[in-house]
C-alpha cells in the first residue's frame, strides 16, 4: 500500500541519515539491510550487510540474513555453493547450517538435508525437538517411515505438545491403519492447539473416517475444502468419505476435481484413476 511504502521510505531515509552522521553505526546498517530485505531487494540488502565487519555484534546476524536470502533465490548449484561458503566462513554457525539444511529439504534433496540435520542434532541445540521433526519429515519423504517415526517420537519426548509433530506422526499411523485410537487423541489435541491449520483438520477428519464416523468426517473435511478449495489430497479424501456414505455421485465429482488439481508430489493420481475406473460409468 502507499502508506506502507511511505513508512518504508521514511525509515530508509532515517537510517541513511544516521549513517551520514556516523558511517560506523552498524545497527543502522543492519536495519537498512533488513528494510531492503523486507521488500525483496536481496541484491542491495546483501551489499548493505557486507558493510558490517566481523568485529561488530551485528556481523553474524547479517551473515545469517545473507544466507537466508540466498535460499529464497533460484538455481540450485549456485545457491548451494554460496550458502556453503558462508557456513565455512562462519565456523559452521548453527543458524547458517540450519538454513542450508532447510534449503536442501525445500529443494527435495532429502539425503543432504538429513546429513545436515544429523550434524545439528549432535550439537544438542535449544530447539532440538524441531530439528528431529524436520529430519523426520525428510525420512518420511524418502519413504523411510521407521526412521521418521523414531524422529517424531523423539521430538514429542522433548516437547509433548507441538501440533505439527502430533499431526505428522498421527497421520502417518492412520495412513498405515495402526494406532488409530491413539492417533485420534493426538489429533484432537493438535486441533485444539491450532484450529486454523487445514492440514491438522484434514488429518482429524481422516481419523473420524477410519473410526467409521462418516458424518463427522464429512463435516470436518467439508470445512477443510472451504478453507483450501484447491487442496487435491483433501478433495480426494472427501470423495472417499462420500463414497463410504453411499453418496457415489458426489464422490466421483470430488475425485475428478482432485485428479485435475493434483500435483506430481501429491502422488494420488494413479489411485484416483483406479477409483474412477472402478466406479464411474459416465
C-alpha positions in Angstrom: 0.0 0.0 0.0 1.0 3.6 -0.5 1.1 4.1 3.3 3.4 1.1 3.8 5.7 2.4 1.0 5.8 5.9 2.6 6.7 4.4 6.0 9.4 2.3 4.4 10.9 5.2 2.6 10.8 7.3 5.8 12.7 4.6 7.7 15.2 4.2 4.9 15.7 7.9 4.9 16.4 7.9 8.6 18.8 5.0 8.5 20.7 6.7 5.7 20.8 9.9 7.7 22.1 8.0 10.7 24.9 6.7 8.5 25.8 10.1 7.2 26.3 11.2 10.8 28.3 8.1 11.6 29.2 5.5 8.9 30.3 3.1 11.6 26.8 2.9 13.0 26.5 -0.8 12.4 23.0 -1.0 13.9 21.7 1.4 11.3 23.4 -0.5 8.5 21.8 -3.7 9.8 18.4 -2.1 9.9 18.8 -0.7 6.4 19.7 -4.3 5.2 16.6 -5.6 6.9 14.4 -2.9 5.3 15.8 -3.8 1.8 15.2 -7.5 2.6 11.5 -6.8 3.5 10.9 -5.5 0.0 12.8 -8.5 -1.5 15.7 -6.3 -2.7 18.1 -9.0 -1.9 21.0 -7.6 -4.0 21.2 -4.3 -2.2 20.3 -6.0 1.1 23.4 -8.2 0.7 25.6 -5.2 -0.4 24.4 -3.4 2.8 25.0 -6.4 5.1 28.5 -6.9 3.7 29.5 -3.4 5.1 29.3 -4.8 8.6 32.7 -6.0 9.8 33.4 -9.2 11.8 34.1 -7.3 15.0 30.6 -5.9 15.1 27.9 -7.7 17.2 25.6 -7.4 14.1 28.0 -9.4 11.9 26.7 -12.9 12.4 23.1 -11.9 12.1 23.9 -10.1 8.9 25.7 -13.2 7.6 22.7 -15.4 8.5 20.3 -13.0 6.7 22.5 -13.1 3.6 22.4 -16.9 3.6 18.6 -16.9 4.2 18.1 -14.5 1.3 20.2 -16.8 -1.0 17.9 -19.7 0.0 14.9 -17.8 -1.5 16.6 -17.5 -4.9 16.5 -19.9 -7.9 19.3 -22.1 -9.3 20.3 -25.0 -7.0 24.1 -25.4 -7.6 24.9 -21.7 -7.4 22.9 -21.1 -4.2 24.2 -24.3 -2.6 27.8 -23.1 -3.1 27.1 -19.6 -1.9 25.5 -20.8 1.4 28.3 -23.4 1.9 30.9 -20.6 1.7 29.0 -18.6 4.3 28.8 -21.7 6.6 32.6 -22.3 6.2 33.5 -18.6 6.7 31.4 -18.5 9.9 32.8 -21.6 11.6 29.8 -23.8 11.0 27.4 -21.4 12.7 24.4 -23.4 13.8 21.8 -21.0 12.3 23.5 -20.7 9.0 23.9 -24.5 8.8 20.2 -24.9 9.5 19.4 -22.5 6.6 21.5 -24.9 4.4 19.6 -27.9 5.8 16.2 -26.2 5.2 17.3 -25.2 1.7 18.1 -28.9 0.9 14.8 -30.0 2.4 12.7 -27.5 0.4 14.6 -28.5 -2.8 13.7 -32.1 -2.0 17.4 -33.1 -1.6 16.4 -35.2 1.4 19.7 -37.2 1.8 21.7 -33.9 2.0 19.1 -32.4 4.4 19.3 -35.5 6.7 23.1 -35.2 6.8 22.9 -31.6 7.9 20.1 -32.1 10.4 22.0 -35.1 11.9 25.1 -32.8 12.4 22.9 -30.2 14.0 21.3 -32.8 16.3 24.7 -33.7 17.6 25.2 -30.1 18.7 22.1 -30.5 21.0 20.6 -27.1 20.3 17.7 -25.4 22.2 15.2 -26.3 19.5 16.3 -30.0 19.3 12.7 -31.1 19.2 12.2 -29.1 15.9 15.4 -30.4 14.3 14.2 -34.0 15.0 10.8 -33.1 13.4 12.5 -31.7 10.3 14.7 -34.7 9.9 11.7 -36.9 10.4 9.9 -35.1 7.5 12.9 -35.8 5.3 12.9 -39.5 6.3 9.2 -39.8 5.6 9.5 -38.1 2.3 12.3 -40.5 1.4 10.0 -43.5 2.2 11.8 -44.4 5.4 8.9 -44.4 7.8 10.7 -46.4 10.5 13.3 -43.7 11.0 10.7 -40.9 10.5 8.6 -42.4 13.3 11.6 -42.6 15.6 12.4 -38.9 15.0 8.8 -37.8 15.5 8.6 -39.8 18.8 11.9 -38.3 19.9 10.6 -34.8 19.1 7.5 -35.4 21.2 9.6 -36.7 24.0 11.3 -33.3 24.2 8.2 -31.2 23.5 5.0 -33.1 24.0 2.6 -30.5 22.6 3.7 -29.5 19.2 0.6 -29.6 17.0 2.6 -30.1 13.8 4.6 -33.1 15.1 1.5 -34.7 16.7 -0.3 -34.3 13.3 2.6 -35.7 11.2 3.0 -38.7 13.4 -0.7 -39.4 13.9 -1.4 -39.1 10.2 1.4 -41.5 9.4 -0.1 -44.0 11.7 -3.6 -43.5 10.4 -2.4 -44.0 6.8 -0.9 -47.3 7.8 -4.1 -48.3 9.7 -2.2 -48.6 13.1 -2.7 -47.0 16.5 -5.9 -45.3 15.3 -7.3 -44.5 18.8 -4.0 -43.1 20.0 -3.8 -41.0 16.8 -7.3 -39.8 17.2 -6.4 -38.4 20.7 -3.2 -36.8 19.4 -5.1 -35.1 16.5 -7.8 -33.8 18.8 -5.0 -32.2 20.9 -3.3 -30.8 17.8 -6.6 -29.4 16.5 -7.4 -27.7 19.8 -3.9 -26.2 19.9 -4.1 -25.0 16.2 -7.7 -24.9 14.9 -6.6 -22.8 11.9 -4.4 -25.5 10.3 -6.2 -27.2 7.4 -3.6 -29.9 7.5 -4.5 -30.8 11.0 -8.2 -30.6 10.4 -7.8 -32.9 7.3 -6.0 -35.4 9.5 -8.7 -35.3 12.2 -11.4 -35.7 9.6 -9.5 -38.7 8.2 -9.2 -40.2 11.7 -13.0 -40.0 12.1 -13.3 -41.7 8.7 -11.0 -44.5 9.9 -13.2 -44.8 13.0 -16.2 -45.1 10.6 -17.8 -41.9 11.9 -18.6 -40.8 8.4 -21.0 -38.0 9.2 -18.4 -36.2 11.4 -15.6 -37.0 8.9 -17.6 -35.3 6.1 -18.5 -32.3 8.3 -14.8 -31.6 9.1 -13.5 -32.4 5.6 -16.1 -30.0 4.1 -14.6 -27.3 6.4 -11.2 -28.1 5.1 -12.4 -27.6 1.5 -13.9 -24.3 2.5 -10.5 -23.2 3.8 -8.5 -24.5 0.9 -10.7 -25.3 -2.1 -7.8 -26.4 -4.4 -6.2 -28.9 -2.0 -6.2 -32.1 -4.1 -5.5 -34.6 -1.2 -8.4 -33.2 0.8 -10.7 -33.4 -2.2 -9.7 -37.0 -2.7 -10.4 -37.7 1.0 -13.8 -36.1 0.8 -14.6 -38.3 -2.2 -13.6 -41.4 -0.2 -15.8 -40.2 2.7 -18.8 -39.6 0.5 -18.3 -43.0 -1.2 -18.4 -44.7 2.2 -21.7 -42.8 2.9 -23.1 -44.2 -0.4 -23.1 -40.7 -1.9 -21.5 -42.1 -5.1 -22.2 -39.2 -7.5 -20.7 -36.6 -5.1 -17.7 -38.9 -4.5 -17.0 -39.1 -8.2 -17.3 -35.4 -8.6 -14.7 -34.7 -5.9 -12.3 -37.5 -7.1 -12.4 -35.8 -10.6 -11.6 -32.4 -9.1 -8.8 -34.0 -7.0 -7.4 -35.6 -10.2 -7.5 -32.4 -12.1 -5.8 -30.4 -9.3 -3.2 -33.0 -8.1 0.5 -32.1 -8.4 3.0 -34.9 -9.0 4.3 -34.7 -5.4 0.8 -35.5 -4.1 1.2 -39.0 -5.5 -2.5 -39.6 -5.7 -3.3 -39.6 -9.4 -3.0 -43.3 -10.1 -5.0 -44.2 -7.0 -7.8 -41.8 -8.2 -7.8 -43.1 -11.7 -8.3 -46.6 -10.4 -11.2 -45.5 -8.2 -12.8 -43.6 -11.1 -12.3 -46.6 -13.5 -14.0 -48.9 -10.9 -16.9 -46.6 -10.1 -17.6 -44.1 -12.8 -19.8 -45.3 -15.6 -20.2 -41.9 -17.2 
